Amino acid sequence: MKDKINHIIVIVGFLFILYGLMLLNIFLPDKDISYSERRSLAKVPKFTLENLLNGEWFEDYEKYLLDQFVLRDEFRGLKAFTRFYLLRQKDNNDIYVIDGNINKIEYPLNDKAIENAADKLNEVYDKYLEGMNVSYAIIPDKNYFTAAKHGYLSIDYEKLIQIMNQKVKNMNYINIFHSLELEDYYRTDIHWRQDRLLDIADLLLNEMGAKGLAAGESYQEKSLYPFYGSYYGQAALKLEADTLVYLTNDILKEAVVYDHIDSNYSKVYMEEKFNSVDSYDFFLAGAKSIITITNPAPTTQRELIIFRDSFGSSIAPLLLQSYAKLTLIDLRYIGTDLLKDYMDFSKDADVLFLYNTLILNNSYMLK
């Protein structure tokens, strides 16, 4: 009798979980965004006879079900906990954690992508920058400090630099690899920390021939907590959040940021972006094709043009002290041929290409 009751309990429990989850998935409203993963979630795919026959509808519907599955984040966390702490796996979906610092494996080195990145820099130079003072610097991703040391696959950084130096023409290479350390990056994010970049800013300025003023300026340190970076959601583990520390002063408070594409104005630091889908958008409002920052109290009329990725958003404010204007261009969002419609490259300006190794190793995203 006791065994029969136990069997009934198991069956009822199984049916409750099975049909309960099914009913929850049916009746709960779909979510637009996953804040933990910092991305938009799939919606019910549009049904057509064509995408039914070619199989696309089934693929899209499977993605939709996976994205909208009830308790999805909890199941992701359970999977990550099981792999890391019970099965003692070294990584979960290429994410690995060292002393609370979250990293993502980048491997192997894509030689063709590095060559393509160098070709893109040369293309921009040949079209717009001939005769100008042009430099480039490469920002190492966190794997440079952790991967090989802890037995994870890693790209060949020396070869990456070698290819770039061999292929890139007419530009001064600024080596910042040995001026950085792991502590200069957020534990839960891909990016470097602005409050640790004053020496890097002056290194770049001095190598470009500008007067390095960043470290000599007076700043107020302000902090925002909690900061959950892009790797936090991917790790799906309960780890300690970062604190976003930023540097400000009267110049940065009064500086005006102009978006050339949307034709609107904003500020250097956008506090309303903190705790959005991507809190790193706090710096210069996030991904933008072309923006110009104007120094309200310049000591020079010289300007700086930076071709950059998202790392440039946090270091650009520290470079502003040495220029009247900074223009930031992100070639992931605007084609090279379109730059002439928004930019005047005839002005006397310094130029800096500043890209991290992950972008260079996946450089086909540059337009």
PyMOL commands that set and color helices and strands:
alter all, ss='L'
color gray80, all
select helices_A, chain A and resi 2-27+49-53+56-68+72-86+111-129+143-146+148-150+157-167+177-179+182-184+194-196+198-207+230-235+250-254+271-273+279-282+312-322+336-341+357-360+363-365
alter helices_A, ss='H'
color red, helices_A
select strands_A, chain A and resi 33-34+39-40+95-98+101-104+133-139+172-174+220-227+242-248+256-259+264-266+290-294+303-308+325-329+349-356
alter strands_A, ss='S'
color yellow, strands_A
deselect
rebuild
show_as cartoon
